[in-house]
Amino acid sequence: MVMPSSGPISMAQAHAEFGLGYSLHAYYGCDSGVPTSGAITLGHLYGKGFQPYRYWELTFDSLLPGNHVTPQLYELELHETFGGADITTPGTTVWASYGTWYGSTASIVDNNTGTSWYQGQYAGDNRLGGTITIDLGTPRIVKEFALFYGQGCPGNFRVTVYNDNASRRTTSFSTGVWSGWQTFRMKP
């Protein structure tokens, strides 16, 4: 839901859209055009918020130091609300870009943390930079996502969302745990 473009806006609406609480100063820079310092009003939030996107792309840029050299992903969940249910299903379309792959890319949305997908490697080649793309079928709002990964834990990765090439939007994330579940909030 994008914030209304006119009329009243409540802090409850702002929190439901951005998940940043009920203090207006928490909204500094929460979206383009919202001040990062100085005076901020609810009016700055008109028309701001999460947009629906059909394609959701994950690119590993680096792995945590001392870890294995191939990114290994067991499960990926997409949530329309903060703390919400996973909107991917075993029938969700998933594919990967270049490289040698082990396991099925579909295993990352099969709701089974016992199956995994990972990029293959050749001696001295860590195969970073390949992408996993999820097609939601129709544009949907995703406010947060969760990854369950094992060896080859990402250190830095990018998420690109789009409906077509003109609408591409990329946000970078960093992790801090070696394995297991970690949840990340998308930026509007």
Solvent accessible surface area in square Angstrom, and as a share of the most:
residue,aa,sasa,rsa
1,M,106,0.47
2,V,52,0.30
3,M,4,0.02
4,P,44,0.28
5,S,92,0.59
6,S,81,0.52
7,G,38,0.37
8,P,128,0.80
9,I,17,0.09
10,S,50,0.32
11,M,46,0.21
12,A,61,0.47
13,Q,61,0.27
14,A,0,0.00
15,H,60,0.27
16,A,59,0.46
17,E,0,0.00
18,F,8,0.03
19,G,9,0.08
20,L,68,0.34
21,G,21,0.20
22,Y,139,0.53
23,S,48,0.31
24,L,53,0.26
25,H,123,0.55
26,A,40,0.31
27,Y,0,0.00
28,Y,81,0.31
29,G,36,0.35
30,C,17,0.10
31,D,23,0.12
32,S,88,0.57
33,G,67,0.64
34,V,7,0.04
35,P,34,0.21
36,T,110,0.64
37,S,81,0.52
38,G,52,0.50
39,A,90,0.70
40,I,22,0.11
41,T,72,0.42
42,L,49,0.24
43,G,34,0.32
44,H,62,0.27
45,L,0,0.00
46,Y,87,0.33
47,G,35,0.33
48,K,45,0.19
49,G,3,0.02
50,F,8,0.03
51,Q,80,0.35
52,P,55,0.34
53,Y,32,0.12
54,R,79,0.29
55,Y,43,0.16
56,W,3,0.01
57,E,23,0.10
58,L,1,0.01
59,T,8,0.04
60,F,2,0.01
61,D,58,0.30
62,S,35,0.22
63,L,28,0.14
64,L,24,0.12
65,P,114,0.72
66,G,85,0.82
67,N,25,0.13
68,H,103,0.46
69,V,70,0.40
70,T,11,0.06
71,P,0,0.00
72,Q,15,0.07
73,L,0,0.00
74,Y,49,0.19
75,E,2,0.01
76,L,0,0.00
77,E,41,0.18
78,L,0,0.00
79,H,13,0.06
80,E,61,0.28
81,T,80,0.47
82,F,48,0.20
83,G,69,0.67
84,G,23,0.22
85,A,84,0.65
86,D,38,0.20
87,I,27,0.14
88,T,4,0.02
89,T,72,0.42
90,P,82,0.52
91,G,69,0.67
92,T,21,0.12
93,T,75,0.44
94,V,18,0.10
95,W,110,0.39
96,A,24,0.19
97,S,44,0.29
98,Y,105,0.40
99,G,33,0.32
100,T,43,0.25
101,W,63,0.22
102,Y,99,0.37
103,G,54,0.52
104,S,64,0.41
105,T,25,0.14
106,A,42,0.33
107,S,9,0.06
108,I,0,0.00
109,V,0,0.00
110,D,39,0.20
111,N,93,0.48
112,N,68,0.35
113,T,58,0.34
114,G,64,0.61
115,T,48,0.28
116,S,22,0.14
117,W,1,0.00
118,Y,63,0.24
119,Q,0,0.00
120,G,1,0.01
121,Q,84,0.37
122,Y,119,0.45
123,A,110,0.85
124,G,93,0.89
125,D,53,0.28
126,N,62,0.32
127,R,50,0.18
128,L,39,0.20
129,G,33,0.32
130,G,1,0.01
131,T,26,0.15
132,I,3,0.01
133,T,5,0.03
134,I,1,0.00
135,D,20,0.10
136,L,26,0.13
137,G,39,0.37
138,T,85,0.49
139,P,70,0.44
140,R,83,0.30
141,I,32,0.16
142,V,14,0.08
143,K,14,0.06
144,E,9,0.04
145,F,0,0.00
146,A,5,0.04
147,L,0,0.00
148,F,48,0.20
149,Y,1,0.00
150,G,12,0.11
151,Q,79,0.35
152,G,0,0.00
153,C,1,0.01
154,P,1,0.00
155,G,7,0.07
156,N,68,0.35
157,F,0,0.00
158,R,91,0.33
159,V,1,0.00
160,T,9,0.05
161,V,9,0.05
162,Y,27,0.10
163,N,57,0.29
164,D,79,0.41
165,N,123,0.63
166,A,104,0.80
167,S,37,0.24
168,R,102,0.37
169,R,86,0.31
170,T,73,0.42
171,T,18,0.10
172,S,77,0.50
173,F,22,0.09
174,S,72,0.47
175,T,16,0.09
176,G,61,0.59
177,V,61,0.35
178,W,138,0.48
179,S,68,0.44
180,G,18,0.17
181,W,111,0.39
182,Q,41,0.18
183,T,76,0.44
184,F,17,0.07
185,R,112,0.41
186,M,16,0.07
187,K,121,0.51
188,P,15,0.09
